[in-house]
Amino acid sequence: MKAKKITGSRIVKSVLPDDTANHKIYSVNTSNSLGGGNRTKRITITGIPGSTFTLLPQDQTGDVYSFNHNTFGGKSPSPLRGVIPPSGVFRKTINTGRSTQVQVRVQSAAPDAITQVITQSVGLKQLTLGVDGTGLSNYTITGATSHVGPSLIDGASGVIFFTFVVKANTEKLVNYVRAPRFNYDASTPGGFVLYDGVAFSSNELAHNYNDNGIQLQSDFKIIEAAGWETTGFKIPKIVVEAPNGFGEIPDASIGHSTWVSDTAIINGAVEIGDMGNENLTVNLMLYNFLEIL
């Protein structure tokens, strides 16, 4: 979490620890914690030298950090009573262990009783891209059925390259109706629309609109889970290859294209621009743009 921006000039002066009327804490910063079993978090507190404060970290269970034993959940929790040094910057590192969340509280001794609280998830999170054939039959996915992205701290970026191979069963063909689409808002829980299966003979806009006129804006579905909205990502390009195919090559325009093949190979990449504080699963929904004939 970034420190609050301070406007104007700051005059750094020293105060006595018992001169609480002139104490001042300017900001509190904490670093992200890496994954693994021996994690640490750096805490930085800036203020007027001599200002006193109480530092009280807690984990997701409410256990208070013991600065005597450098751990959460000890028999003798002990907050830290600190003083801003002459440099104006106080630094402390705590061991977060395997905590999944850390809340850092700083209570100023000043009369205004300034309290700053920072809550951060701890550990690395991942985005998983899967494939879902709900509505389709007579096919198999050969090879990977999901791709797991890199383990990332909050706010970090990464890329997932994916390939899904859809193979029609014997005496069947894959009809690649149109190019896959991605729209973040139309992929969210409550925003995603699955094709209703109405045939082209009854709906000339099949696979572009449902029979009741709802447009299919995205073929990717975010699987609803706590914290899904904290991750930002995009899918800039998706390429579908159809070995042994013939017919009209489809695109993302309105209409019904026909390009049949025994196999459709779907390639692309997910660009994670801002990993959130929970794991996230996104599924490519094949039924929106493929048919099995």
BELKAKA-V837768 format. One record per backbone hydrogen bond with DSSP energy under -0.5 kcal/mol. CO is the residue of the C=O (numbers start at 1). NH is the residue of the N-H. Records with the same first field share a line. If there is no record, write none. Layout:
BEGIN
CO = NH, NH
END
This chain:
BEGIN
1 = 30
5 = 7
9 = 11
10 = 12
11 = 13
13 = 49
16 = 19
18 = 20
19 = 22
20 = 23, 111
24 = 26, 48
27 = 46
29 = 44
33 = 123
39 = 96, 97
41 = 94
42 = 31
43 = 92
44 = 29
45 = 90
46 = 26, 27
48 = 51
49 = 15
51 = 84
52 = 109
53 = 82
54 = 56, 107
55 = 80
56 = 105
57 = 65
58 = 103
59 = 62
63 = 59
64 = 73
65 = 67, 78
66 = 70, 71
71 = 66
78 = 67
79 = 81
80 = 55, 82
82 = 53
84 = 50
85 = 88
88 = 47
90 = 45
92 = 43
94 = 41, 96
96 = 99
97 = 39
100 = 122
101 = 60
102 = 120
103 = 58, 105
104 = 118
105 = 56
106 = 108, 116
107 = 54
110 = 113
114 = 108
116 = 106
118 = 104
120 = 102
125 = 152
126 = 280
127 = 149
128 = 130, 282
129 = 147
130 = 284
132 = 286
133 = 136
138 = 169
140 = 142, 167
142 = 165
145 = 131
147 = 129
152 = 125
153 = 156
156 = 275
158 = 272
160 = 270
162 = 268
164 = 166, 266
165 = 142, 167
166 = 264
167 = 140
169 = 172
173 = 175, 293
174 = 176, 261
175 = 177, 291
177 = 257
181 = 219
184 = 187, 188
185 = 188
187 = 222
188 = 191, 192
199 = 202, 203
203 = 206
205 = 208, 209
208 = 216
210 = 213
213 = 215
214 = 210
215 = 217
219 = 285
221 = 223, 283
222 = 224
225 = 228
227 = 230
228 = 231
232 = 273, 274
234 = 271
237 = 269
239 = 267
241 = 265
242 = 245
243 = 262, 263
246 = 260
251 = 179
255 = 257
258 = 248
259 = 176
260 = 246
261 = 174
262 = 168
264 = 166, 266
265 = 241, 267
266 = 164
267 = 239
268 = 162
269 = 271
270 = 160, 272
271 = 234, 273
272 = 158
274 = 232
275 = 155
280 = 128
281 = 223
282 = 130
283 = 221, 285
284 = 132, 286
285 = 288
286 = 289, 290
289 = 177, 178
291 = 175, 293
END
